[in-house]
Amino acid sequence: MTDAPLTVALDTGRITGRRTHSARVFQGVRYADPPIGDNRWTLPRPATPWSGTADATKPGALCPQPGQSPELTDEDCLFVNVTTPLAEPREPLPVMVWLHGGGFTTGGGHPYDAQRLAEQGDVIVVTVNYRLGVFGYFGYEGLPGSGNFGLADQIEALRWVQRNAAAFGGDPGNVTVFGQSAGAMSIGALLASPDAEGLFHRAILQSGSPMLHWQRGVMFPRSPEHTPYLSASRVAETGAQLARKFNIGKEDALEKLRAIEANTLVEHTGDFANHVAWGTSLLPQHPADAVREGRVHPVPMISGNTRDEMRSFIAGAHSVNPITRERLPELMVNSFDDRASLVAEQYAPVGNDVAVMTWSTITTDASFAFAAHREHELLSDRVAVFAYEFADRTAPNVNGVEEVPGLPMGATHASDLPYFFDLYGHDMLTPEQRELSDVMIDYWTSFAHNGVPTAERGPAWQPFGDEQNVLGFDERGVEPIDFRRRHNVDFWAGMRA
């Protein structure tokens, strides 16, 4: 077979990418006009056509975010990156569109090197930059698109895929959107957005259910009760608070806020974490309510979590204010009020471990695990849901959180990412982990091909269904697990009653 061309013609102009030993890679491809100047906090517009051939051999800027050098970020950041197999395909390939995590405040598309995924799975992978934090989820009374700019960017990127997939050998009629953490929570919003209808045909949600609901003090000891989504009025109030911080009154507030340097605004980006606005034309309902009422796009899904989701979060909280056995009752009362004693009794066996492990186990079960299970129950009557849990407790510590005595990171939040991507181009896996990675890639990409996840080196993956099937991926291999019992789902269902 011949190699596919490195120069392709898009609807906006020609681009030239690069060839590696295993893939074609096109980076920094503009899918929307720059949201800068007067276009800050406006809905995205398709990229303006260009003349000549644009260079697509290196990444574009990341969207502004805390913790990144200003030299690496820019408000002009609405780019996608496309990775394809080397060979010219005999027939159009499935397209997998990746939405990164990072709490809606950090991250970007190009750090997720998808060459292994594209080559092994014979798929095209598109990774997306979308506006973050104060730039992506800012809201203000009367502002069109208020609180939804990051979500609107994702929809615009999916429209770009529809128009341009064929140029790379892809099938615009076979698009799988997949994402982790905030990326998966974004997919929860896409599933409920009328504007996203028909833009994707399958979905994979990794550690980010639309049913997520953190009780007070569960994410961090002083965190409020919250979900990833806020009402439009609440988002607008956060925007008004930002204006007040800059001593800006209502008159010409947006004009004055748009005049503030990005490097100054980005310092306030944390105020807009988990601020995807609902009650808007783009997202009429809270995604959890849309799931309960069956008002979501009926596409097949893979959905699941990691076994130890909260360990990295709790380790971070512990480093600031140690979680001791003496503090546990206080934490439980703060989060569970008059039912704290029930939680303490249910998790008494875990109490033989150090307190930080006990609290990590409780918060994992109460938040991520229960939400995913409830989502699977509600959706499995309407669509095929393939539920899973990533449980390889030897996984790399990708979060960089220092382990504390008695709390190894295990299969914590985001620990599954190196099994699909070479993060920043680095293969972080041992040979044993690579074997599990290969099986997971087979399942994920076969699902993208035909809606049924299969792997020669793994068991048949049964839909969740009435039997509530969940497939576990751990250091021993791949096998069905009793998720309901492992995570005390019945107990937490009673707690929510």
Secondary structure, 3 states (H helix, E strand, C coil): CCECCCEEECCCCEEECEECCCEEEEEEEECECCCCHHHCCCCCCECCCCCCEEECCCCCCECCCCCCCHHHECCCCCEEEEEEECECCCCCEEEEEEECCCCCCCCCCCCEECHHHHHHHCCEEEEECCCCHHHHCCCCCCCCCCCCHHHHHHHHHHHHHHHHHHHHCEEEEEEEEEEECHHHHHHHHHHHCHHHCCCCCEEEEECCCCCCCECCCCCCCCCCCECCEEEHHHHHHHHHHHHHHCCCCCCCHHHHHHCCCHHHHHHHHHHHCCCEEECCCCCCCCHHHHHHHCCCCCCCEEEEEECCCCHHHHHHHHHHCCCCCCCHHHHHHHHHHHHHHHHHHHCCHHHHCCHHHHHHHHHHHHHHHHHHHHHHHHHCCCCCEEEEEECCCCCCCCCCCCCECCECCCCCCCCCHHHCCEECCECCCCHHHHHHHHHHHHHHHHHHHHCCCCCCCCCCCCCCCCCCCEEEEECCEEEEECHHHHCCHHHHHHHHC
